[in-house]
Amino acid sequence: MDLNAFIEAMDQLVAGDATECRDAESIIALERQLSRLECFVTKSAVAFESEGEWALDGAKTPTAWLSTRTHLPKTEARRQLRRGRALAGLPRCAEAWSNGDIKGAHVDLLDKVRTDVTEEAMQRDEALLVEQAKRMKFEAFCGAVAYWAQLADPNGAEESDMERRARRDVFLAASLDGMWFGQMTFDSISGTIVSEEHQRLERQLFEEDWAKAAADLGRDPKIHELCRTSAQRRADALVEMATRSKIAPADGRRPEPLFSILVGFETMHGRICELASGQVVTPGALLPWLDGAYFERAVFAPGKRVEVSVTSRFFTGGTRRAIELRDRECTNEYCDVRADRCQGDHVITFTEGGLTDQENGRVLCGFHNRLRNQRPPPQD
């Protein structure tokens, strides 16, 4: 192998005009080659680690040598060496990365769920997981791997969820000049409860600020013309949460979680146990919330469900809810807006005789629904 030839080719590439590679095919090709190079560098780095040459310079660890000589952050140097070691036990993953089909982040994710308990299952299913990594968006692949880990090691997955919940913590402390600083750590479900209410209040404050600025200016304001910054609204929303908690009646009705039971979904789409945000959780993580929960059933078997009205203009009621549960996010491939924040859309448009049922329904965020209904609409 001639490394000098590679350096010369790289010199020629970077000496050219990068804007000549601004088309979609070039970007995809460049990202693919970058992945291949990262894989090669990682393999070389871990081979360098095993040879021990780094110790001849007086370095205590290969991480220290890499950080010093290549100016990598120590966290990145450790990650690079860890990936290199992981490749020995993930041959299909190594091949796909070397071909540019996946990224280093995929290697990290699969290595994280490869334990003594799941090793045999990983050897059996690695090829399947790698194929999913090639075709899925990374966030969706994270969910698929989480489900795989639950099935490969049910007890370990439950214990891991319990450990995460045990690490919950909130820290607040006042500084000498009276300012307050803090940090919060929550498990998936508790964090979702806090985050969604905080975001709801922040949105209310934003709408108030927008309305006030519009009234004062006599036109739609720009973001910098609002009376509060985003950071200030987030802080004020947290204060508002505490204020409302203090004035809430002790016997007031507490919000109840909603559990959706999907009948027929697993047969067609696979296992599902996740929050509305898409965060995968174990069944055991739901147990503390069962006593005060509501339950709903969505049927995905044709002929065994009740549609609201197949001739209705809009998706509402049970039909709308079933589509939300099935799609879970905007169905445009470049979008991940949650389904409950999207609009119901007819695959075959209503004006062309499309029915308002599950098969002809999907969710699209406002942006992509408007984009689809431009005249003429873009090619699907």
Order of alpha helices (4+ residues) and beta strands (2+ residues): alpha-alpha-alpha-alpha-alpha-alpha-alpha-alpha-alpha-beta-beta-alpha-alpha-beta-alpha-alpha-beta-alpha-beta-beta-alpha
